[in-house]
Every structure is written in structure tokens, then in C-alpha cells.
Amino acid sequence: MKKIILTGGGTAGHVIPNLALVPALKEAGYEIYYVGSKKGIEKDLVEAAGLPYFGISSGKLRRYVSFKNVTDMFRVIKGLAGAIRLLRKIKPDVVFSKGGFVVVPVIAAAKLLKIKSIIHESDMTPGLANKLAMPFASRVCVSFPETMRHVAKEKAVLTGTPVRPELPLGSRTKGLKFTGIKGNRPVLLVTGGSLGAKAVNTAVRDAFPEIIKSFDIIHLCGKGNLSGITERGYKEFEYVSENMPDILAAADIVVSRAGANILFELAALKKPNLLIPLTAKQSRGDQILNAESFKNQGLSMVLPEEELTIERLVSDIKELYKSRETFMQNMNALDATNGVENIMSVIMR
């Protein structure tokens, strides 16, 4: 049986696309193993999916001067040694990486052991971890055509982003039942990713008295960010995994950060969305570029966090719902559902 190691971690965004490949990999006859960090969010997600999980030491390289860059370098070296031992033991035919700093030692180990490896970059511009790992990789799959210029020509493959096959199978009825929302009014889903988004959470709660007049609200606020609001028509969760397809099916419109994974999922499901990307002060600006690309294609509305006020948020949500049919028609022209098939083609080669 062919063997593959999946790797990626730090956030759910670096794990969920890997898990989206699992059904297709099993159907193709692959024995699947997962390598992540010892304490990252990926461990719980992968074990819940029933895959063998192996944790290695992982450091974080920061873009600013910090003593932790020195100490974490030793963790990366330790992680490399651990990855080499694992790869020698498992003997995979290929390694597939989704991003996060844990992937750097794994991809480097694959190169040292002459094992083919594939990196997937979801965002418009490669993150630091992927930049460090790319020289060791055999191929680099990208989601946006604009990303091709950041990757060596002989390695770059435009594949799109893998969308979980179970997402289109969600049930609105089950989603409403799970959340306890009746759905007599339009349903607004607010999500800031697995770690939450403080600015988005705060703005939605400040604007709550106005939003709740017109919409029911499902709020995925991130771990440790529950507010305790118990108003009728509002339900909040730290994080949802198994029931996410049903929640997405229940939503009429979505307010979200602008990570590439959620963008392609929303496009695949034809969900009109208002994006509030992370600012350049909080990130390398990748979400701003992602959001602008989707805005320019007529797939999303964008509200910069610097312009986020109660009045603007309420106004944009109402405008999004009013114009929802236009956004849905534009999404029909974008084939966002073939990412798994395209990536499987690269893996099989």
C-alpha cells in the first residue's frame, strides 16, 4: 500500500484542507499518517478524524528581532531530528504539507531522505514557513493565479484550495436545530476562524442591538471568547467542527475574516460574504490581498478593520443581504470545488 504523510498546524486553517484530502487519499489506496506539533490545535482535530498522529518539536521564526528566534531555532533542529526518525520509520511515498512552522523540519527531512514532497499555499503570497520550506519541496500547489510569480516556475501548480467534501452535504434544518435558532428571519453567520477574531467579536457584540432587529445570528467566536449573551435569535460557539456543514447550510450571509480556506469554502457553497481581513499590523497582509482579489471578482464585500464601526458594520450587512443574489450569480462562474481533484492529480504524479 502507498503511504503519505500529511503535515501542517498552528491553526485549523493549516489542518482542515489536509483533512479534506483524506477521503480521496483513502479511495486511491493511501495509508495516511499525520505529523504535527506536540501541543498544537492540529492534534485534537487529526485524532478526531481517526488518523495516526505523531508530534514533533516545533519552533516559530518571527519577522521581528526576538531572543525567542534563537531559542526556537534549537526546537526546529530538534524537530528536524524527530522528523527524520519518523520518515525513516514510516517510509512514505510522498509528504504533503499545508503550512505552519511545524512543516519546515518535515519538508527538510523529506529532502534529506530523497522523499518527494508537496507544499500547498492557500494565500496570495507565501507565508514565512512555506517560504523556508519551498526550496526543499518537489512541487508547490497554489490557490490564486497571482501566487505563481512567487514560486519557482518548475515547481508551481495552480490547483485551488481543497474544500471538504462534506460541506455541500450540510442541512439547513439540522443547522437550525443544532443552534436552536428558528430561522424565521435571515441567518447571519459570523466567524473569525478557529482562534477567533477579537475586533470582529467586539464589533458584532457592540452592534448586536441593531443587527438582531433584522437577522438571527450564529457567532463562532473562538476559544475563550464566549460573551454569555443568551438573547433569542443569537447563539454563540467557541468552535464547531462536526456540525459546520449544517451551520453553513443554515446561513444566508456570512461575516468572516479573509483566510483563503474559508473564502474558497464560501465560494463553493455560494454564500454571500462580508470580509473583515486582518490588518497589516496584525499580519503580513495576506488576508488583505485575499479579500481584494475576491472583491475584484465580485465574490465578496470588504470592510477594512480600520473602518470598522457599528454604523458601517450594520450598513454593510444589510447591503450584503440586499445584494446577495448578485454575489451568488458571480460565484456560479467560479469553479471552487475542484481543489481536491487537482491536488490529488499532483500527488498521484
Secondary structure, DSSP 4 states (H G I P E B T S, - for coil): -EEEEEE--SSGGGTHHHHHHHHHHHHTTEEEEEEEESSSHHHHHHHHTT--EEEE------SS--HHHHHHHHHHHHHHHHHHHHHHHH--SEEEE--STTHHHHHHHHHHTT-EEEEEE-SSS--HHHHHHGGG-SEEEESSGGGGGGS-TTTEEE---PPPTTGGG--HHHHHHHHT---SSPEEEEE--TT--HHHHHHHHHSHHHHTTT-EEEEE--TT-------TTEEEES--STTHHHHHHH-SEEEE---HHHHHHHHHTT--EEE-PPPTTTSSSHHHHHHHHHHHTTS-EE--GGG--HHHHHHHHHHHHHTHHHHHHHHHTS--S-HHHHHHHHHH-
